Amino acid sequence: MAKKRPQTKAAKPQAASNEPVPVVGAREPCPCSSGRRYKACHGRAASHAVTELVQRPFEGLPGECDWVALRELVPAATVALALKGGLPEGVPSVTLATVLPMAWPALRREDGSVLLGLQNDTPSGDLSRDLADTLTRALSAEPGNPVAADKAPADGPRLQDLLDPGAPFVPTVHTGFEFWVPDSDNANAEVTASLERANAAAIPTVRLTGVDSAYWCETPEKNHLRWAMPHPEEKLLDALARLHAAGTSSLGEGTRLVGSFRAHGITVPVWDLPSAMTAEECEKPAAEFAGRLADALASDAPLNAEERRSRGGLTNRQVTLS
């Protein structure tokens, strides 16, 4: 029996036509039938095609900080979206969702309503353009079908072009993902299994009501408050340093400002909380902290030596998501 020759780059099968190759998961087989995973085939070209990363993809949208929080922090949440010019005929509603079953980018339900997934990987450096392309395709998809990932045209619309800038952006945080299906008790086996896995992995999370874009979450060892803030990073770090040096950066006994991280152009300070501290118990100290922060942000005085040391400590603390 003749030995099978090793496959060289020149011998690897190529797509049979010039049709665009759909975007799929990085570890899935490439749709061009090369036999390789997407990330090692057409996914490589797609990732290299990104020429510019949009640092603040949600800039200009109402609720920019909440967009970032829902993208990076919150397991299960939904927001009703309003479109410029109103909804198309046959589309009763459009809802942003943190995650959809089987990580679908979007879903057109049987009743014509649209769910748009936020936490999916996207093929370009402009998250807003990728989401807008998915939304546009979902609006015209056949009811009862998910919408596959695809590469957005470079000159395609962005969310800022599609969404009503005057509409409120008010997230509803859920304890689980039952919002995926109108009747979860009668969902098919695939969706039910995905729902069970997602619910088991979801970290309990609550959005505070007294301040903007602050999210309490519960983890086994300690609780946290993660607060997405719209202020310029350098000015915010100066203000936090002033409060830290003055001993007023905490949210009460047993709490500690541990640092911050940056996501999509927004700075997110993080506090460690006692495991017994509930979201409701965070409301008053968070509102009081917001007042102290506003005063600190208003100061233009140079940082003193102690404040500079505090700023260095805060800057050097790399906070990771758990």
Residue, then its C-alpha position, 0 to 999 in steps of 0.5 A: m500500500a502506498k504511503k499517504r503523502p504529507q499534505t503541503k500548503a500548496a496541496k491543501p484544498q481551497a474553496a471551490s468558488n469565489e463565494p465568501v466563506p461564512v464566519v464560524g467558531a474558531r475551532e469549527p471546521c472551515p466552511c471552505s472544506s479544507g479539512r482545517r479548523y477555521k482559525a487555521c484557515h480562512g479565519r486567519a485571513a479574517s483576523h489579519a484583515v483587521t486594520e484598526l481596532v475601535q477602542r470605544p465601539f459603544e461611544g455615542l450610544p445611550g448607556e455606553c457604560d452599561w453596554v460595556a458591563l453587559r459585554e464583559l461582566v454580566p452573565a444574563a441580561t436583556v435590554a429592549l432596543a429602539l430603532k431609528g424610524g421604528l421597527p420594520e413590519g413584522v418585527p414586534s420587538v428587538t432585544l439585546a441579550t448578553v448570550l443566546p443559546m448555542a452562542w448564536p449571534a442573533l435569533r429571529r423568533e417564530d413571532g418575528s421578534v429579534l434577539l441580538g447576542l452581545q458576548n459573541d466573538t466578532p470578526s473585525g476590530d469594530l464591534s459596533r459594525d459587526l453587531a449592526d450587521t448581525l442585527t440587520r440580517a436578523l431583521s430580515a431573517e425567516p422567523g424561527n431561525p438563528v442568524a449565523a456569524d458573518k463578516a460585516p462590510a467595511d462600509g456597513p452601518r454601525l449600531q450608532d446608525l441603527l439605534d434611536p439615540g433618544a431611547p433609554f437603555v435600561p438593562t434587566v438582569h436575570t437570574g438565569f437564561e429562561f428569557w431565551v425561549p418563551d416557553s422553556d418547559n417545552a424547548n427542544a433538547e438541544v436548547t434545554a441542554s444549553l440552558e442548563r449549562a448556562n444557568a449552572a455557570a452564571i454568577p449571581t449578579v445584580r445591577l444597583t439602582g441608586v447609581d449608574s452602571a454598577y454591578w454587584c456579583e457573588t462569588p464563592e470566596k467574596n463578593h464584588l462591586r464592578w462599576a463601569m464609569p464614563h470619566p476619562e481614565e487619567k482624571l478618574l485615577d487621580a480622583l480615586a487616588r485622592l479618595h484612597a489617600a484620604g481613606t475614603s475609597s471603600l464602601g464601608e467596613g470590610t470593603r476595599l477598592v482593589g483596582s480597576f480594569r479597562a474595557h472598550g475604552i471604559t474604566v471599571p473600578v472593582w471593590d472586594l466586599p464581604s461575602a455577607m454583603t448583599a447588593e441591597e446593602c451596597e446601595k447606600p454606600a455606593a451613593e455616598f461614594a458617588g458624591r465623594l467621587a464627584d468632589a474629587l473629580a472636580s479638583d484640579a489641584p496637583l496630587n500630593a506625595e501620598e496621593r501619588r503613591s496611592r495612584g501608583g498602587l491603583t495603577n499597578r493593580q491588575v484586576t482580572l475577571s472571575 
